[in-house]
Every structure is written in structure tokens, then in C-alpha cells.
Amino acid sequence: MSIATKVVIQMNAKLGGEPWKLKVPLKKCMIVGFDAHHGTKGNPSVGATVASMTDTFASYFSVTSYHADCVELSKNLCQHLRSKSNFLCLGDFS
């Protein structure tokens, strides 16, 4: 693939397109991932959560937040997942 093709695929994905799909036999399944980044000493850590939004696992919702202590699992994980459910209520997502 050329660089131009890859750029157009990324632009399409950012605009809501699904450049690839997975067929998984499980219905109503959500894949959730979480990671934490610990910067230099004195700076807060950043936690990020990403969750699938469709049955084809091609669209994702993501949210980040800062947390003061250097732990791998943020205390904000539940809040991140609540943000996703609130986001789904605002849009026409399945």
C-alpha cells in the first residue's frame, strides 16, 4: 500500500468509517483496554481506556485522565466506562 492510501484509510477511520471488521460469534460483547503512562517524577500519571462500540469491533471510544499516584490501574476506570455509556446514549451507536 502506498503512503497516500494509508493516510486516506486513517482519515476515513477518524471520520467514523470502518476500514476493517471482525466477525466474532459473541453478540453484545465489548472489548475494553486500559493502560497507564508514568512520566517523569513530579508529573502526574495518565490513564487511558478504550472500548469497542460495535459488533464488528471496528469503532472504538477512548478517554484519558490524570491520576496523581503511580499505579497501573487508575481509580478512574469506572468513571471512564460510565463516560462510554453516556456517550452511547447521546449517539446512534449499537
N, C-alpha and C positions, 0 to 999 in steps of 0.2 A: 504494500500500500504506500502511496506517496504521502508526503507530509501534508499536502493540501487536503487529501482525503481524510486523514486523521483529524485535522483541525475542523473540518466540516462535521465529522461524526461527533466530536466533542461539543461543537456549537449546538447541534441537534439535541444532544442529551441534556444540555443546560437549558434548552427551551422546552423540555418535557418529553422529547422523543425517546423511544426505546430502541437503542441500536442493537440490542441482543436480548434474548429471552431464555428462560429455563422452564422446562415442563417438569414440575415436581408433582407426584401423585397426592401429596398432602394439600388439603384445602384449608383456607383460613389460617395459614401459617405465617408467622412473622419472624424474620431473621434480625437479631439485634447484635450490634457490636459496640464495644466501649474500649477506649484507650486513654491513657494519661500521659502527658508530656511534662517533664520536670526540667525547667530551665535552670539558669544559674542561681546560686544561693542568694536569697533575698527576694527573688521574683516569685510570684505565685505560680502554682502548677495549673495546667489547663486540662480539663477532661472533655472528651468528645464522645457523643453517642450517635450511632447511625442505625436506622431501622428500615426494613423493606416496607413498601407501601402497596404493592400489587401482587397478585398471584404468580406473576411471571418473574418476580424478583429483579425487575429491571429499573424500577424507580425507588429512590431512597429519600428519606427525611433525615436531616442531620442537625445537631445542636451542640454548642460548646458552652462551657462555663469555667470560671476560675475557681480554684479552691486553695486555701492557704496551706494546709498541711500536705506533706509529700507522701500521699498514699496512692496506691494503684487503683482503688475503686472509690470513686467520688461519692460523697453523701448526696450529690445532686442527681444520681442516676434515676431515681423515681420521678423527680421533677422533670427530667429530660423526657421520660416516657409519657408523662402527663402532657407535655408540650406537643408530642406527636399526636396523641389522641385529640387534643384541642384543635390541632391543625387539620386533622381529618374531618372534624365536624364543620370546619369552615369551607372546605372544598368539596369537589365531587370526586373523591377518591374511593377506591374499594380495597 
